[in-house]
Amino acid sequence: MKRLLSVLLLSISIPLHSTAQDCSVDFVAQRFRTTVERNVEYTKALNYRGVMDTLRMNVWKPVNDGLTERPVIIFAHGGGFMGGHRNTLDSLCRTWASRGYVAATISYRLGFFAPWPKRMPYTYDRAEVVRAACRATMDMRTAIRFLKGRAAKDRSSTEDFFVGGFSAGGITALHATFMDKVEEIPVECGEMGMVYEKLSSFQRPDLGVKKSEMDPSAGDASVKACLSFFGALLDTKYVDDEDGPALFTYHQVGDPVVGCGEQPALWGLRLEMSTNYPKLHGACDIDDRADELELHADRYQAYIHQGPDHAVHDGATIDSLAAVFLAQQICPRKTFSMTMPRKPLPNEVPSLHRDNPGTHATDSAGRPPIVGIGERWLRRTIEKQLEAKQMEDGIGNALIQEAMRRWTESIVEP
């Protein structure tokens, strides 16, 4: 059983990648004024009914930042692939732009067929929701290529690219990041049987995902890292390389909409809404996959909260932790630190075991800890060193605890 440890601050600096980025800016503090370019058209594409959609984004940028290679982050809103709007993430993009990023919130194709006379969120069959996710994934990857193509206009980098999203947007960001091989593309993205609605029928053509990904002229849609907030993957094996894109995830263990483990979407809602939905793998399952790959703390961090909601329990804290994590991807040789807010967090506190109901302990400042899996790599390294010395379990465990205590104290600001 995996042991999850609490963190109060992140300060990890392990140089793995070279960078030409101006690291005099820390990309964590909100120091710049911002400006926004709204309703930027980035592509046109056929929606699920065969009607052409015009897809747009709002692009936020810092003012008087002096940067010529700004990092870029693209966010996708939630809404179950049937609703939501990019404008709901404007304030988040403004926050990230004030850190020195070009921050875009995108629209993507929405909707799927429901079994008549029912309506969405009921789905005609499994293929419909998978196809909706595929369309959204294609749109995000198109948005990445679009912003890389206008780097000169935005004074942005073409290397320091990141994506993020919430719920369906998190699902989109995860697949846009990690579903990067043709053989990983779901068969449902190809041509499927017809859909029947009242007296009408609709073709379900090949979405063209494989064709677009195999086209060498399509352009680079790779990113350095992904931020997933209660998102999920169709298959955790999409995460298959310890040197691949970095990953930051957040989830609540009792999320009834997108499960933290292996559940169909909407699994906790009434009226059998999850019927015909595919099973997804949330942050808890992705964390198991990270264990298999032994992903390092500078490339992978997960925050799993013992709560029942499809939400972020402390948005300011989690956003700040995400900012530190991405700053480490931009400037890996620089040390970043962030203290948690002084206001108390909810009393429901994550325990050391995910299936344990938890405790109500707090730190010296009265703040409950958040589950941090980022330092798990350090613990594993210590454990391996102890095993190599063939130390007795009792002595070894005591030394592990002492090493973790010293490490935690070394990174917590007074």
C-alpha positions in Angstrom: 0.0 0.0 0.0 1.4 3.4 -1.0 2.2 5.9 1.7 1.4 9.5 1.0 3.2 12.2 2.8 2.2 15.7 3.6 4.0 18.7 2.2 3.8 22.3 3.3 6.2 23.8 0.7 7.9 22.8 -2.5 11.5 23.6 -3.1 13.0 21.1 -5.6 15.8 21.9 -8.0 17.2 19.0 -10.0 18.8 20.1 -13.3 17.8 17.8 -16.1 17.1 20.0 -19.0 18.9 23.0 -20.6 17.0 26.2 -21.1 17.5 29.6 -22.7 14.7 31.1 -20.7 15.3 34.3 -18.7 15.2 33.0 -15.2 15.5 36.3 -13.5 11.7 36.2 -13.4 10.5 33.4 -11.1 7.2 32.8 -13.0 5.5 32.2 -9.6 5.0 35.7 -8.1 2.2 37.8 -9.7 4.1 40.9 -10.5 3.0 42.1 -14.0 0.0 44.0 -15.3 -1.8 42.2 -18.1 -3.6 42.7 -21.3 -6.0 40.4 -23.2 -6.7 39.7 -26.9 -10.2 38.2 -27.0 -12.0 36.0 -29.5 -8.9 35.0 -31.5 -10.0 32.5 -34.1 -7.6 29.5 -34.2 -9.4 27.0 -36.3 -12.6 25.8 -37.9 -13.8 22.1 -37.5 -16.9 20.0 -37.9 -18.8 19.3 -34.7 -20.7 16.1 -33.9 -23.6 17.0 -36.1 -21.4 17.8 -39.1 -21.8 21.5 -38.7 -18.7 23.7 -38.9 -17.7 25.3 -35.6 -15.4 28.3 -35.4 -13.1 27.9 -32.4 -11.6 30.8 -30.6 -9.4 31.6 -27.7 -8.7 34.5 -25.3 -5.0 35.3 -25.0 -3.7 37.0 -21.9 -0.2 38.5 -21.8 2.0 40.4 -19.3 2.7 44.0 -19.8 6.2 45.6 -19.4 7.7 42.2 -18.4 10.8 42.6 -20.7 10.6 38.9 -21.6 11.3 37.8 -25.2 10.7 34.1 -24.7 7.6 34.0 -22.5 6.4 30.5 -21.5 2.9 29.6 -22.8 0.1 27.8 -21.0 -3.2 26.8 -22.6 -6.3 26.0 -20.4 -9.4 24.1 -21.3 -12.6 24.6 -19.3 -14.8 21.8 -17.9 -18.4 21.0 -18.7 -18.7 17.3 -19.5 -17.9 17.8 -23.2 -21.4 19.3 -23.6 -21.1 22.8 -22.1 -18.9 25.4 -20.5 -17.2 28.4 -22.0 -13.6 29.6 -22.3 -14.5 32.9 -20.6 -14.9 31.1 -17.3 -11.1 30.7 -17.1 -10.3 34.4 -17.9 -9.4 35.2 -14.3 -7.1 32.2 -14.1 -5.4 33.2 -17.3 -5.0 36.7 -16.0 -3.3 35.3 -12.9 -0.8 33.2 -15.0 -0.1 36.2 -17.3 0.7 38.3 -14.3 3.4 35.6 -13.6 5.0 36.2 -17.0 3.1 33.6 -19.1 1.2 33.9 -22.3 -2.0 32.3 -21.0 -4.8 31.2 -23.3 -8.3 29.9 -22.5 -9.7 28.0 -25.5 -13.0 26.9 -26.8 -13.2 23.3 -28.2 -15.9 21.3 -30.0 -18.8 20.4 -27.6 -21.6 17.9 -27.8 -22.4 14.3 -28.5 -25.5 12.2 -29.4 -27.9 11.1 -26.7 -30.4 8.2 -26.9 -33.6 9.9 -27.9 -35.8 11.1 -26.2 -33.1 11.6 -23.5 -30.6 14.4 -23.7 -27.0 14.9 -22.7 -25.4 14.0 -20.4 -26.9 10.7 -21.4 -24.9 9.2 -24.2 -26.0 7.2 -27.2 -23.2 4.7 -26.7 -19.6 4.6 -25.4 -18.2 5.8 -28.7 -20.0 9.2 -28.5 -18.2 10.3 -25.3 -14.8 9.0 -26.5 -15.3 10.8 -29.8 -16.1 14.0 -27.9 -12.9 13.7 -26.0 -11.0 13.0 -29.2 -12.4 16.1 -30.9 -11.5 18.2 -27.8 -8.0 16.7 -27.8 -7.5 17.5 -31.5 -8.6 21.1 -30.9 -6.2 21.6 -28.0 -3.3 20.2 -30.1 -4.4 22.6 -32.9 -4.4 25.4 -30.4 -0.8 24.5 -29.4 0.4 24.6 -33.0 -1.5 27.8 -33.6 0.2 29.6 -30.7 3.6 28.2 -31.6 3.1 29.7 -35.0 2.6 33.2 -33.7 5.4 33.1 -31.2 7.0 36.2 -32.7 3.8 38.2 -32.2 3.4 37.1 -28.6 7.2 37.2 -27.8 6.8 33.7 -26.6 8.8 30.5 -26.4 8.1 27.6 -28.7 9.7 25.2 -26.2 8.2 26.2 -22.8 4.7 25.1 -23.6 2.2 23.8 -21.1 -1.5 22.7 -21.0 -4.0 22.5 -18.2 -7.7 21.9 -17.6 -10.5 21.1 -15.3 -12.8 18.1 -15.5 -13.4 17.5 -19.2 -10.7 20.1 -19.8 -8.4 18.1 -17.6 -9.2 15.0 -19.6 -8.5 17.0 -22.8 -5.2 18.3 -21.5 -4.0 14.8 -20.4 -4.8 13.2 -23.7 -3.3 16.1 -25.7 -0.1 15.6 -23.7 0.2 11.9 -23.4 -1.8 10.3 -26.2 1.0 11.0 -28.6 1.3 7.7 -30.6 -0.9 6.7 -33.5 -1.4 3.2 -32.0 -2.9 4.9 -28.8 -5.7 6.6 -30.6 -9.0 4.9 -29.7 -10.8 3.0 -32.4 -13.9 5.1 -31.6 -12.1 8.0 -33.3 -12.5 6.2 -36.6 -15.6 5.6 -38.6 -18.4 4.3 -36.5 -22.0 3.0 -37.1 -24.8 5.5 -37.6 -26.7 7.2 -34.9 -30.5 7.4 -35.0 -32.5 10.2 -33.5 -36.3 10.3 -34.0 -36.7 9.9 -37.7 -33.3 11.1 -38.6 -30.0 9.3 -38.9 -26.4 10.7 -38.7 -23.2 9.4 -40.1 -20.2 9.1 -37.7 -17.2 9.6 -40.0 -13.6 9.1 -39.2 -12.5 12.0 -37.1 -9.1 12.2 -38.9 -7.1 12.0 -35.7 -4.6 9.4 -37.1 -4.3 11.3 -40.4 -3.6 14.6 -38.7 -1.1 13.1 -36.3 0.8 11.4 -39.1 1.0 14.5 -41.2 4.6 15.8 -41.0 3.4 19.2 -42.1 0.9 19.5 -39.2 3.5 21.1 -36.9 4.7 20.3 -33.4 2.0 19.9 -30.7 4.3 18.6 -27.9 4.3 20.3 -24.5 6.7 20.2 -21.6 4.1 19.6 -18.9 0.4 19.1 -18.1 -1.7 20.4 -15.2 -4.8 18.2 -14.6 -7.4 19.2 -12.1 -9.8 16.3 -11.6 -9.1 15.0 -15.1 -8.5 11.4 -16.2 -7.1 9.2 -18.9 -8.7 6.4 -20.9 -5.5 4.4 -20.3 -2.8 5.1 -17.8 -0.3 3.4 -20.1 -0.3 6.6 -22.2 2.1 7.8 -19.5 5.0 5.6 -20.6 8.3 7.5 -20.3 10.0 8.9 -17.3 11.6 11.5 -19.5 8.3 12.5 -21.1 6.2 15.5 -20.3 6.0 16.4 -16.6 2.7 16.0 -14.9 0.9 17.8 -12.0 -2.5 16.3 -10.9 -5.1 17.2 -8.4 -8.1 15.1 -7.4 -10.5 14.4 -4.5 -10.9 10.7 -3.7 -14.7 10.9 -3.6 -15.2 12.8 -6.8 -18.6 11.6 -8.1 -18.2 13.0 -11.6 -14.6 12.0 -12.7 -13.5 9.3 -10.4 -10.1 9.4 -8.8 -9.6 5.7 -9.5 -11.1 3.5 -12.2 -14.8 4.5 -12.7 -17.0 5.5 -15.6 -17.6 9.2 -15.8 -20.6 10.4 -13.8 -20.3 7.2 -11.7 -21.6 8.9 -8.5 -24.6 10.7 -10.1 -28.2 9.5 -9.9 -30.6 8.2 -12.6 -28.0 5.9 -14.2 -26.3 8.8 -16.0 -23.1 6.9 -16.3 -24.6 4.1 -18.4 -22.6 3.8 -21.7 -19.8 6.0 -20.4 -16.3 4.6 -20.7 -14.2 3.9 -17.7 -11.6 6.5 -16.9 -8.5 6.5 -14.7 -8.2 9.5 -12.5 -5.3 10.8 -10.5 -5.3 7.9 -8.0 -4.8 5.4 -10.9 -2.4 7.7 -12.7 -0.4 7.8 -9.4 -0.1 4.0 -9.5 1.3 4.2 -13.0 3.7 6.9 -11.8 4.9 4.4 -9.1 5.5 1.7 -11.8 7.6 4.1 -13.8 9.3 5.6 -10.7 8.7 9.1 -11.9 10.9 11.6 -10.2 9.5 14.4 -8.0 10.7 17.2 -10.3 8.7 15.6 -13.2 5.6 14.4 -11.4 3.6 15.7 -8.4 0.0 14.7 -7.4 -2.2 16.2 -4.7 -5.0 13.8 -3.7 -7.4 15.3 -1.2 -9.7 13.2 1.1 -12.8 15.0 0.0 -16.1 14.1 -1.8 -16.2 16.9 -4.4 -15.7 17.5 -8.1 -13.8 20.7 -7.3 -10.5 22.1 -5.8 -10.8 22.4 -2.1 -8.3 25.3 -1.8 -7.9 26.9 -5.2 -5.2 29.5 -4.2 -3.0 26.9 -2.6 -3.2 24.4 -5.4 -2.7 27.0 -8.1 0.4 28.3 -6.3 1.8 24.7 -6.0 1.1 24.3 -9.7 3.0 27.5 -10.5 6.0 26.4 -8.5 5.9 23.0 -10.4 5.9 24.6 -13.8 8.5 27.2 -12.9 10.8 24.2 -12.1 10.2 22.9 -15.6 11.1 26.3 -17.1 14.2 27.0 -14.9 15.3 23.6 -13.5 18.5 25.0 -12.1 16.7 27.6 -10.0 15.2 26.9 -6.5 11.7 28.0 -5.9 9.8 28.1 -2.6 6.2 28.8 -1.6 4.6 28.9 1.8 1.1 27.8 2.2 -1.6 30.3 3.0 -2.1 31.2 6.7 -5.8 30.7 6.6 -7.0 27.3 7.9 -7.9 24.7 5.3 -10.9 22.3 5.8 -10.7 19.9 8.7 -11.0 16.9 6.5 -7.3 16.0 6.1 -5.7 13.4 3.9 -4.2 10.5 5.8 -1.1 8.5 5.0 -3.2 5.9 3.3 -5.7 6.8 0.6 -8.3 4.3 1.7 -8.1 5.4 5.3 -10.7 8.0 6.4 -8.0 10.3 7.6 -7.2 12.3 10.7 -7.7 15.9 11.8 -4.1 16.8 12.6 -2.7 20.2 11.7 0.7 21.7 11.6 2.2 24.3 14.0 0.3 27.1 12.2 -3.0 25.2 12.5 -3.1 24.3 8.8 -4.1 20.8 7.8 -1.6 19.2 5.3 -2.4 18.4 1.7 -1.3 15.0 0.4 1.9 15.6 -1.6 3.3 12.7 -3.6 6.0 14.7 -5.1 8.5 13.8 -2.4 7.7 10.1 -2.7 10.8 9.8 -5.0 13.0 11.1 -2.2 11.6 8.6 0.3 12.0 5.7 -2.2 15.6 6.7 -2.8 16.3 6.7 1.0 14.6 3.3 1.3 16.7 1.9 -1.5 19.9 3.1 0.2 18.8 1.5 3.4 18.0 -1.7 1.7 21.4 -1.7 0.1 23.0 -1.5 3.5 20.7 -4.4 4.7 19.6 -2.5 7.7 17.0 -3.9 10.1 13.4 -2.7 9.5 13.1 -1.0 12.8 16.3 1.0 12.4 15.6 1.6 8.7 12.2 3.1 9.3 13.5 5.4 12.0 16.2 6.7 9.7 13.6 7.2 6.9 11.4 9.3 9.2 14.4 11.3 10.5 15.6 11.9 6.9 12.2 13.1 5.8 11.9 15.3 8.9 15.2 17.0 8.1 14.3 17.4 4.5 10.9 19.0 5.3 12.5 21.4 7.8 15.1 22.4 5.3 12.6 23.6 2.8 10.0 25.2 5.1 10.4 29.0 5.4 10.4 30.3 9.0 
